[in-house]
Amino acid sequence: MDYFNHDRMTTGLKNAEDLAEFSVTAVLKRDVFSETRMGFFIDDPHTRLIRRIVTAAPWWSRPLAWCLARREIRGLKKVRGLAGVPQLIALDKHGLYRSWTEGTPLHLARPDQAEFYHSAHRILRDLRRLGVTHNDLAKPQNWLMTPQGRAELIDFQLASVHKRRGGLYRYFAYEDFRHLIKQKRSFAPHLMTATEWRIVNNRSWPSRLWLATGKKVYNFFTRSLFNWSDGEGTGDRLQLQGPSITRQLQADDDIRAVALSLYSLPAKGVGLYAFVETDTHDEKSIRKLLKGQKVELIQPVSTLPRRKDGTVRADILQLIAMNQMTELDTVLTHEPELGPLITPIAENRLNFTDRRITATEGK
């Protein structure tokens, strides 16, 4: 079903019939609501774009997936032309195309300069002027830091467009600002003002009510029914299980090296992701060597990335394990010689969610 027939005449958007073929360069995310791909139109190969394919959602979650897509489209239409936010390019029966945003997610960039937060506040003031609230700024992945050190805002799936500036709008707008201040407290506490400390330490009563009631319902549906969450803490699985897993695998003569990473499980907790350097073993035979050890994801690779001193590039493998493809792209921009080695590992990765690991990436 095409949900967007009535939207195709929107001023400034390309008609679906006029779109050139979309060439996919990477799958960035896959969940029960859509699949997000990076690529370009073949008639403009130098312009990177994002395509969100809603029809890739399972049949049972597709009605909600379309609901979220329509919220994103309404929000992106309203902010069209605004600096610091994605630009809606086109719609088709499968979903939407939007501009690519160059930057590093907040929890990895960890900005501690005032310029970033000034630009972030400017974006939220511009949204407020248009009657738009983002509603998902507790998630640091939705803030990016550009190479120039400025803020960019992405992911408008939960955004609201408000015709009136009533109490609900004021609450959502206040929470957007409060969540930005919470991020600032995490990464640049030295820049906090007295007013910001007061705001971040005092939740509004609707927020307290949500935590006590609605948040529990939300967690039930997302974690129990959709098997999805915003991520949990890491625990100590690497410390407890890592050494024995590594010893068991490297006891085999056909395994040269093992690198273990953590990633957030879709429903709750963290999983172990094992990159195993071997030319002969597949995933099934590697599991047999583990003799009951629990490792959620195992990816055999021919060559692990290493530094000049021979140590494995755990930083790069962690990005792949956590599906942080935009950050990996930034690394490869600065170290292009790693491309031929890293690209096939990333293309064959086993995790396509983007939940963050709180303890290792910053709260």
ZAMARGU-4260 file (C-alpha; in steps of 0.2 Angstrom, whole numbers, plus 5000, padded with zeros to 4 digits):
<rodrens>
0) 5000/5000/5000 | 5006/5017/4996 | 5004/5028/5011 | 5011/5044/5003 | 5001/5047/4987
5) 4994/5063/4994 | 5012/5069/4999 | 5020/5068/4982 | 5015/5085/4976 | 5024/5093/4991
10) 5033/5108/4985 | 5052/5105/4983 | 5051/5086/4984 | 5056/5075/4970 | 5042/5064/4962
15) 5045/5045/4965 | 5043/5043/4946 | 5057/5054/4943 | 5069/5046/4954 | 5085/5038/4947
20) 5090/5021/4953 | 5097/5021/4971 | 5114/5013/4973 | 5116/5006/4991 | 5133/5007/4998
25) 5129/5002/5016 | 5115/4995/5027 | 5116/5006/5043 | 5102/5000/5053 | 5089/4986/5053
30) 5075/4984/5066 | 5056/4980/5067 | 5051/4997/5060 | 5062/4999/5045 | 5079/4996/5036
35) 5090/5012/5034 | 5102/5012/5020 | 5116/5024/5014 | 5119/5027/4995 | 5116/5038/4981
40) 5106/5041/4965 | 5116/5035/4950 | 5114/5051/4941 | 5122/5060/4956 | 5135/5048/4963
45) 5144/5062/4974 | 5129/5066/4985 | 5126/5053/4999 | 5109/5050/5005 | 5099/5040/5017
50) 5084/5029/5012 | 5072/5023/5025 | 5063/5007/5019 | 5047/5005/5029 | 5041/4990/5019
55) 5056/4981/5025 | 5047/4980/5042 | 5039/4963/5047 | 5020/4962/5043 | 5015/4963/5061
60) 5025/4979/5065 | 5021/4988/5048 | 5006/4998/5054 | 5016/5006/5068 | 5031/5007/5056
65) 5021/5018/5044 | 5014/5028/5059 | 5032/5032/5064 | 5037/5036/5046 | 5023/5048/5044
70) 5028/5057/5060 | 5046/5058/5053 | 5039/5065/5036 | 5028/5078/5044 | 5043/5084/5055
75) 5055/5085/5041 | 5043/5094/5030 | 5040/5107/5043 | 5059/5110/5046 | 5063/5110/5027
80) 5077/5123/5024 | 5082/5124/5042 | 5101/5122/5046 | 5107/5108/5057 | 5093/5095/5053
85) 5091/5082/5039 | 5082/5088/5023 | 5068/5077/5015 | 5072/5073/4997 | 5059/5062/4991
90) 5045/5049/4995 | 5040/5033/4987 | 5028/5018/4991 | 5042/5010/5001 | 5047/5025/5012
95) 5058/5041/5011 | 5074/5048/5006 | 5083/5061/5016 | 5100/5070/5016 | 5115/5062/5023
100) 5123/5071/5039 | 5141/5071/5041 | 5146/5069/5059 | 5151/5059/5074 | 5137/5054/5087
105) 5138/5063/5103 | 5142/5048/5114 | 5158/5045/5103 | 5162/5063/5099 | 5160/5068/5118
110) 5161/5087/5114 | 5168/5098/5127 | 5168/5115/5118 | 5155/5128/5120 | 5153/5130/5101
115) 5144/5113/5100 | 5131/5117/5113 | 5128/5134/5107 | 5124/5127/5090 | 5113/5114/5097
120) 5103/5126/5107 | 5101/5136/5091 | 5093/5121/5083 | 5081/5118/5097 | 5076/5137/5097
125) 5073/5136/5078 | 5062/5120/5080 | 5053/5129/5094 | 5049/5144/5083 | 5042/5131/5070
130) 5031/5122/5083 | 5041/5106/5081 | 5048/5095/5096 | 5060/5081/5093 | 5055/5070/5108
135) 5070/5058/5107 | 5085/5068/5113 | 5088/5057/5128 | 5097/5046/5115 | 5114/5053/5111
140) 5115/5045/5094 | 5103/5058/5088 | 5115/5072/5090 | 5130/5073/5079 | 5146/5083/5079
145) 5151/5089/5062 | 5170/5090/5057 | 5168/5109/5061 | 5163/5106/5079 | 5145/5111/5076
150) 5129/5101/5081 | 5117/5092/5069 | 5101/5084/5074 | 5094/5068/5066 | 5080/5054/5067
155) 5063/5063/5067 | 5053/5047/5069 | 5046/5053/5086 | 5045/5071/5081 | 5028/5081/5084
160) 5022/5096/5074 | 5011/5107/5085 | 4998/5118/5078 | 4995/5127/5095 | 5008/5131/5109
165) 4998/5123/5123 | 5003/5114/5138 | 5008/5098/5129 | 5019/5107/5117 | 5028/5117/5131
170) 5031/5101/5140 | 5039/5092/5125 | 5049/5108/5121 | 5055/5109/5139 | 5060/5091/5139
175) 5070/5093/5122 | 5080/5107/5131 | 5082/5097/5147 | 5089/5082/5138 | 5101/5092/5129
180) 5107/5099/5145 | 5109/5081/5152 | 5121/5077/5137 | 5130/5093/5141 | 5132/5088/5159
185) 5139/5071/5154 | 5152/5078/5142 | 5155/5096/5147 | 5150/5099/5165 | 5163/5113/5166
190) 5151/5123/5154 | 5136/5121/5164 | 5127/5136/5171 | 5118/5138/5188 | 5101/5138/5179
195) 5106/5122/5169 | 5111/5113/5184 | 5094/5117/5192 | 5085/5112/5177 | 5094/5095/5175
200) 5092/5091/5193 | 5073/5094/5193 | 5062/5084/5182 | 5045/5091/5178 | 5030/5082/5186
205) 5024/5074/5169 | 5042/5067/5167 | 5041/5059/5184 | 5023/5052/5180 | 5030/5045/5164
210) 5044/5036/5173 | 5032/5029/5186 | 5018/5023/5173 | 5020/5026/5154 | 5038/5021/5154
215) 5034/5004/5161 | 5021/5001/5148 | 5034/5007/5134 | 5047/4995/5141 | 5035/4980/5141
220) 5030/4983/5123 | 5047/4987/5116 | 5057/4974/5126 | 5044/4960/5127 | 5034/4961/5111
225) 5046/4970/5099 | 5062/4963/5107 | 5070/4980/5106 | 5076/4993/5118 | 5088/5008/5120
230) 5101/4998/5128 | 5107/4993/5145 | 5124/4992/5155 | 5138/4981/5150 | 5141/4971/5166
235) 5158/4962/5166 | 5156/4948/5153 | 5172/4953/5144 | 5182/4951/5160 | 5173/4935/5166
240) 5172/4926/5150 | 5184/4934/5138 | 5200/4925/5144 | 5193/4908/5143 | 5185/4910/5127
245) 5201/4917/5119 | 5211/4902/5126 | 5199/4889/5120 | 5198/4896/5102 | 5217/4899/5100
250) 5221/4882/5106 | 5215/4877/5088 | 5230/4878/5076 | 5219/4885/5062 | 5214/4900/5073
255) 5227/4914/5073 | 5219/4927/5083 | 5202/4931/5092 | 5195/4949/5096 | 5180/4951/5108
260) 5169/4966/5108 | 5153/4970/5117 | 5137/4976/5109 | 5119/4980/5116 | 5107/4966/5114
265) 5090/4971/5106 | 5079/4967/5121 | 5091/4969/5136 | 5109/4968/5142 | 5125/4965/5131
270) 5131/4952/5120 | 5148/4946/5115 | 5154/4948/5097 | 5169/4937/5092 | 5180/4941/5077
275) 5190/4926/5074 | 5205/4926/5062 | 5205/4910/5052 | 5205/4903/5034 | 5197/4886/5037
280) 5183/4888/5051 | 5165/4894/5048 | 5154/4900/5062 | 5147/4883/5066 | 5163/4874/5068
285) 5170/4889/5079 | 5155/4886/5091 | 5159/4868/5093 | 5176/4873/5099 | 5168/4884/5113
290) 5161/4869/5122 | 5146/4878/5129 | 5153/4895/5131 | 5140/4908/5127 | 5145/4920/5113
295) 5130/4928/5104 | 5139/4933/5087 | 5154/4925/5079 | 5161/4932/5063 | 5176/4922/5055
300) 5188/4934/5046 | 5203/4931/5035 | 5213/4946/5043 | 5210/4956/5058 | 5215/4975/5057
305) 5231/4978/5067 | 5243/4993/5071 | 5261/4993/5066 | 5266/4985/5082 | 5254/4970/5079
310) 5241/4974/5091 | 5223/4971/5085 | 5213/4987/5081 | 5200/4984/5095 | 5193/5002/5092
315) 5188/4998/5074 | 5181/4981/5078 | 5170/4989/5092 | 5163/5001/5080 | 5158/4986/5068
320) 5151/4976/5083 | 5140/4990/5088 | 5135/4994/5070 | 5142/5012/5071 | 5145/5013/5052
325) 5145/5032/5052 | 5160/5033/5064 | 5169/5019/5055 | 5167/5029/5039 | 5175/5044/5048
330) 5190/5032/5053 | 5192/5026/5035 | 5192/5044/5029 | 5207/5048/5040 | 5215/5030/5037
335) 5210/5026/5019 | 5223/5012/5018 | 5213/5002/5030 | 5198/5002/5018 | 5202/4986/5008
340) 5204/4976/5024 | 5190/4984/5034 | 5176/4985/5021 | 5173/4967/5019 | 5172/4964/5038
345) 5160/4978/5040 | 5149/4972/5025 | 5148/4955/5033 | 5144/4961/5051 | 5131/4952/5061
350) 5123/4966/5071 | 5112/4979/5063 | 5104/4988/5078 | 5111/5005/5085 | 5108/5003/5103
355) 5122/5010/5113 | 5132/5002/5127 | 5130/5015/5142 | 5145/5010/5152 | 5157/5011/5138
360) 5151/5025/5128 | 5145/5038/5141 | 5129/5040/5150
</rodrens>
